[in-house]
Amino acid sequence: MKLHHSTRSRVLILVLAMVVALVTAEAQVCRPSGKVHGTQGEKRTKAILTVNSFEEDGEPGTPSKCDNQYYSDDMLVVALSTGWFNKGERCDKEITIHGNGRSVKAKVVDECDSTMGCDGDHDFQLPCSNNIVHASKAVWKALGVPESDWGEMGVFWSED
């Protein structure tokens, strides 16, 4: 079957547009999300709670930035987005996470990097959004969230 010149041109333009769209989408996936700093004196900070393993054989399987250690999934520990992690200023401090009608205290042990990702140093994971509290399974359990609902949940956190 022979295509008319204008049909070939349209097909070529369509294919090129699809390639550009795919390349653009892929480039956006690995972009850093930037930093967000909580306001001094702010009582509660809105965040997205995500589930994370801090164990050596867990995901991502890297030691914490605060003390280069691993933590059991049964411990109340979290990683904060880069801005909230504040260059390690919140290491070993407890934050209170408010969600699902409950509150739980958890220790900050790691950073969820919002500025880098998609490389070997970050286990080829995407950069973290700038409003994330990565929490151990123990935090999700303490908040009374059924395991089938683990993933992402809107919460507030504070430094009480």
N, C-alpha and C positions, 0 to 999 in steps of 0.2 A: 504494500500500500504506500502510495506516494503522498506525502503531506504537502499541502499548499505552503508557500513561503511565509505568509502571515500566520498560519497555524504553527509552523515550526518556531517562529519568533515568539509567539505567545507561550509555547511550551518551554522554551529556553528561559524566558523571563520568569515564568512560574517556578522553574527549578532553581534558578538563581535566587529568587526571593525566599524560597524555602531554605536554602543553604544559609543565607544571611540570617534568617530568623533563628535557625538552629544554633549557629555560631554565637549570635547575640545572647540567646537564652543560656547557653553553656557558660559564657563569660559572666553573666549576671549571677549564676549560681554560686560561684566562688568568690564573690565580692565581700569584703569585710563589711559588717553592719555598723561599725563605728562604736563609739563609747557613750554611755549614759551614766552620769553621776547622780546619785541621790542628793537631794537638797539637804543641807545641814539643818538639823532640827526637825526634819520631816518625820512624822510619826509612822506612816506606812507607805511602802513603795509597791506599786503595782508591778506584777511580773507574771511570767509563764513558767509553771513548774513542769519540768521534764524528768523522766526517769533515767538514771545513770548508774552504772556499776563502777565502784572504786576498787574492785578486786583485781589481782594480777591477771587472772584469766578472764576478766570481764571486758566489757566494751567501754572505753577504748583500750584498756590494758596497759596504760601508762601510769607511773606513780604520780602522786599529787605534787603540785607546785610548791605547796607550803613546806613540806618536810620530806619530800621524795619517798613517801611511804604509800602502801596500799591499805585499804580499809575494807572490812567485811561489809557485805550488803545489809547486815543486821545492825550496823551502827548508824546513828543519826548524823549524817554528814552531807555537805553540799559543795558544789562548785558554783561560783557566781560569774556572770558575764564580765568581760574585761574592765569596763568602767566601774562596776560595783566592786570588783576584786581590788581595784585601786592599788595596783603594783604591790600586792601582798599585804597591804595595810589591814585587811580584814582576816588574815590568816589566824587560825586558832580561836577566833572570836565566835560567840554564839549569836545566831540570828533567830528570830521567831517567825515561823511561817504560818500564815493564817489562811486556811482554805477548807472547803467542805464542812463549814460550821465548826471547825476545830482549830486548835493551834498546837504547834510543836516546836521545840527548840532544837536546832541542829548546828553543828560546828562547821565553819568554813575551812575546807582543806585544799581547795583547788580553784583554778580559773577555767572558765569556759571561754576560750579565746574568740573574741569578736573581731579581731584584726587580721588573723592569719588562718589558713586552712588549705585543704586540697593538696597537701604535701606529706612527705614521709614523717616529718616532725610532728604532725598532727593526725597521724594514722589515716591520712587521705580523707578526713572528714571535712564537711563544709564548715565555714566559719560559724560560730555561734551567734545567734541574734543578740542584740544588745539589751534584752530584757529577760534573760533566762536565769532561773535557779535550777541547776541540775541537781537532783536529789536522789539519795540512795533509796532502795526498796523499803527500808525501815521507816523513812519519812512518809512515804505514801501509805504504808500500813498504819502509822501513828495518826495520820489524818483520816483514817477510816475509809479510804478509797478502795473499792473492790478491784482486784488485780485485772479484771477484764476491762476496766476503765483507765488503766495506767497509760500514759503517753504524754499528753499535754493537758494542763488545767490552769485556769486563771487563779492567781493567789495574790496576797499581799505579804510583804515581809518587813520586819522592823528590827532595830537593834535595841531591844529592851534590856 
